[in-house]
Amino acid sequence: MNPLNELIQARLTQGPVPAADVMALGLYHPEHGYYRRTKGPWGFEGKDYYTALDLGPLLGQTLALRLEAAWERLGRPGRFTALEPGAGRGWLGRDVLNAVSGPFAEALVYVHRDDSPAARYAAEQALAPFLTANRARFAAESEPLDPFVGAVFSNELFDALPAQPWRWEGECWTREVLTDRGPEWQAADPGEAGAWFASQSDGLEPKDGSVWCAGLPELVQELVAPLQAGLFLAVDYGEPADRLLAKGADLRRFKAHSVDGKWHEDLGEADLTADVDFTRLATLLQSHGLTDLTHMELSKWVRTHAPLDLWGADWMAMPAPERKARTENLLQLTLPGMLGSRFRVLEGWRR
Ligand SMILES: C[S@@+](CC[C@H](N)C(=O)[O-])C[C@H]1O[C@@H](n2cnc3c(N)ncnc32)[C@H](O)[C@@H]1O
């Protein structure tokens, strides 16, 4: 039997387990959690899901331009640290490092932060030339970070944090729990989450609901604290708070490239994700003094910041297979209904 299913069965003998606790166990159990296993869950073949990085380098290339703009705005410091929490295989860092040149490239040091052993192994390969040249390094999640000037960026970090689904039933809130009969919605006091949801809606209708990530404030605090000045940028699944409430957000399970709501099955062997509440993320960042906060669909962010005319001209000089791959990468990131319309990009500035 799957060791995490055994663990959860033992816990169920003491009563229902909130969905967020099941998600925490499935993803981060120190030995059997999906993100603590030694074998990687990424990529197209024989894996569970792909991210924007599997589609090609355009996300990294656009990000490289945003980082360079931040470096300019900071007055071109001699050292620009770019910290990536939840860095996974290090592909986004690699694509950024491949895209930069000149004095900005000399100033940029990329820091990969992700305790997943499979991620670390894959990142050692992806970042090898940059590690050797001291243009990239690893930082354990427990390593206290010295203050730095530069940027904190992430792709699909916040959607991998344990989150609790809540639903308004007209007279009371219910939360999703696992019982020995299977998943159920049970009445409970949402505390802080209830006050937040109520403040983000003109009037809740029965079945409205959202997900509440209890660990978000602590992680935001941890990531923002060492950033003395510069850019905070997060790319993630999610929407503003009012839209999540109206759609009744819940947890999703990704297994072998199919997605469903069976968050309690195959624990440790399937990825679990929750939509990110971008309104709350922006509010938390603002409470730490970040300014200029904006968030928009990834497709719009790419169209706003990528020099598509220039890139188009460069691609014309590439061999046909590469040209086709770049075009597909662009379409995936910008066409309605594709990945770029399901993701958002948040940017904020630390003075
Ligand atoms: C969905 S994966 C995304 C990986 C990568 N960014 C990508 O796009 O392929 C989420 C990653 O976040 C990591 N993670 C979760 N909590 C973290 C934290 N507090 N600090 C750093 N990494 C974390 C997990 O180990 C996992 O590798």
The ligand as a Tripos MOL2 file, in Angstrom:
@<TRIPOS>MOLECULE
LIG
   27    29     1     0     0
SMALL
NO_CHARGES

@<TRIPOS>ATOM
      1 C1          4.8540   23.2920   -9.2890 C.3       1 LIG1
      2 S1          6.5520   23.1460   -8.8880 S.3       1 LIG1
      3 C2          7.2420   24.3690   -9.9530 C.3       1 LIG1
      4 C3          8.6620   24.1350  -10.3080 C.3       1 LIG1
      5 C4          9.2750   25.1040  -11.3350 C.3       1 LIG1
      6 N1          9.1800   26.4710  -10.9000 N.3       1 LIG1
      7 C5          8.6550   24.9220  -12.7030 C.2       1 LIG1
      8 O1          7.9390   25.8330  -13.1550 O.co2     1 LIG1
      9 O2          8.8770   23.8820  -13.3360 O.co2     1 LIG1
     10 C6          6.6080   23.8870   -7.2880 C.3       1 LIG1
     11 C7          7.9620   23.8140   -6.6060 C.3       1 LIG1
     12 O3          7.9440   24.6600   -5.4560 O.3       1 LIG1
     13 C8          8.7830   24.0870   -4.4600 C.3       1 LIG1
     14 N2          8.4760   24.7370   -3.1700 N.ar      1 LIG1
     15 C9          7.3750   24.6390   -2.4230 C.ar      1 LIG1
     16 N3          7.4620   25.4120   -1.3120 N.ar      1 LIG1
     17 C10         8.6540   26.0440   -1.3800 C.ar      1 LIG1
     18 C11         9.3350   26.9770   -0.5470 C.ar      1 LIG1
     19 N4          8.7940   27.4260    0.6120 N.pl3     1 LIG1
     20 N5         10.5450   27.4200   -0.9220 N.ar      1 LIG1
     21 C12        11.1110   26.9850   -2.0730 C.ar      1 LIG1
     22 N6         10.5120   26.0740   -2.9090 N.ar      1 LIG1
     23 C13         9.3090   25.6100   -2.5550 C.ar      1 LIG1
     24 C14         8.4860   22.6070   -4.5840 C.3       1 LIG1
     25 O4          9.5290   21.8010   -4.0300 O.3       1 LIG1
     26 C15         8.3520   22.4430   -6.1150 C.3       1 LIG1
     27 O5          9.5870   22.0580   -6.6960 O.3       1 LIG1
@<TRIPOS>BOND
     1     1     2 1
     2     2     3 1
     3     2    10 1
     4     3     4 1
     5     4     5 1
     6     5     6 1
     7     5     7 1
     8     7     8 2
     9     7     9 1
    10    10    11 1
    11    11    12 1
    12    11    26 1
    13    12    13 1
    14    13    14 1
    15    13    24 1
    16    14    15 ar
    17    14    23 ar
    18    15    16 ar
    19    16    17 ar
    20    17    18 ar
    21    17    23 ar
    22    18    19 1
    23    18    20 ar
    24    20    21 ar
    25    21    22 ar
    26    22    23 ar
    27    24    25 1
    28    24    26 1
    29    26    27 1
@<TRIPOS>SUBSTRUCTURE
     1 LIG1         1 GROUP 0 **** ****
